[in-house]
Amino acid sequence: DQQVKQNSPSLSVQEGRISILNCDYTNSMFDYFLWYKKYPAEGPTFLISISSIKDKNEDGRFTVFLNKSAKHLSLHIVPSQPGDSAVYFCAASGTDKLIFGTGTRLQVFP
Amino acid sequence: DTGVSQNPRHKITKRGQNVTFRCDPISEHNRLYWYRQTLGQGPEFLTYFQNEAQLEKSRLLSDRFSAERPKGSFSTLEIQRTEQGDSAMYLCASSLAWQGSREQYFGPGTRLTVT
């Protein structure tokens, strides 16, 4: 069963606009959520995380929002830049391992 | 470079052969994880170590797979009698046990192709 779901396989956004990537989860025992970015031929790179006791965490252009009642989180990138083009993975943790979604490919065009 | 390193980066092997991959974590990290990623999927957890102790293994880790971290530093992942279904990217990550945010830092991966 897919405990972490990213239902949009791809997203295309114009440079300078906002990118919103979504993630849903099913396991209420998850207490930490993370976003990773992956370029081809590289390992995932940590971007930002949020604890289940918070509903928002911000780091520069990246903000993660958590809605526990809906079991939903989102990553906002403002403003989007061409270098943000990559695959973004949502991950959740209730113990020590990470459970990943299937990823969303973001393309930022000029 | 103080990041996680993995060797080899690519491995092509024939079905039935054994392969071994190596991971060197960030030096001060005491936890080391192995994940597997196939096309169109996110990384899937295989196993992890705290120091030299293997604390958890996924049911994905069949009897043909074995991982070690003998001195609590680098780790090896061995696959015996490889099958075509083993073709994947094998990712290693490391972290500090006390790190509250659960951040794990990934290496570049080893891409295995079984022919």
Contacts between the chains, C-beta under 8 A, distances in Angstrom:
chain1	res1	chain2	res2	distance
A	4	B	42	7.6
A	32	B	101	6.5
A	32	B	102	4.5
A	34	B	101	7.6
A	34	B	102	6.6
A	34	B	103	6.8
A	36	B	106	7.7
A	41	B	108	7.3
A	42	B	108	5.6
A	42	B	109	7.8
A	43	B	4	7.3
A	43	B	91	5.6
A	43	B	93	7.7
A	43	B	106	3.5
A	43	B	107	5.2
A	43	B	108	5.0
A	43	B	109	5.3
A	44	B	43	6.8
A	44	B	91	7.4
A	44	B	106	4.8
A	45	B	106	7.3
A	46	B	103	5.2
A	46	B	104	7.3
A	46	B	105	6.6
A	49	B	101	4.7
A	49	B	102	6.9
A	49	B	103	6.4
A	51	B	100	7.8
A	51	B	101	7.5
A	89	B	42	5.1
A	89	B	43	7.5
A	91	B	42	7.5
A	93	B	102	4.4
A	95	B	56	8.0
A	96	B	31	7.2
A	96	B	48	6.4
A	96	B	55	7.4
A	96	B	56	7.2
A	96	B	102	7.5
A	97	B	33	6.9
A	97	B	45	4.3
A	97	B	48	6.4
A	97	B	56	6.8
A	98	B	33	7.9
A	98	B	35	7.9
A	98	B	43	7.5
A	98	B	45	6.8
A	98	B	102	7.1
A	98	B	104	6.2
A	99	B	45	7.2
A	100	B	42	3.0
A	100	B	43	5.0
A	100	B	44	7.3
A	101	B	42	5.4
A	102	B	40	6.6
A	102	B	41	5.7
A	102	B	42	5.3
A	103	B	41	8.0
A	103	B	42	5.7
